[in-house]
Amino acid sequence: MKTPEIIKTVRTTLGLSQVDFARLLDISRAQLSMVELGRRALLPSKFVLVVKIFNLLTPVTDRPYNSSTGINKKDGEKLLLQM
């Protein structure tokens, strides 16, 4: 899987819109769109942030991801703002 596919998969797995995910990464929605299309590279520091966000919002379990068992959106946003 290539980087653009990874970025989009993480975003969609977490159920985030491009606007919301771009805000978390502190980039524009247009820039995120270009990254997901493979037309623009994501800075390594932003890719590390994608991994941190994914790890934070994905529960550690042997079971498949279920949004009802993860961190709720409000608590997740609070934790992300502390990053």
Secondary structure, DSSP 8 states (H G I E B T S, - for coil): --HHHHHHHHHHHTT--HHHHHHHHTS-HHHHHHHHTTSS---HHHHHHHHHHHHHHS---SS---GGGS--HHHHHHHHHT-
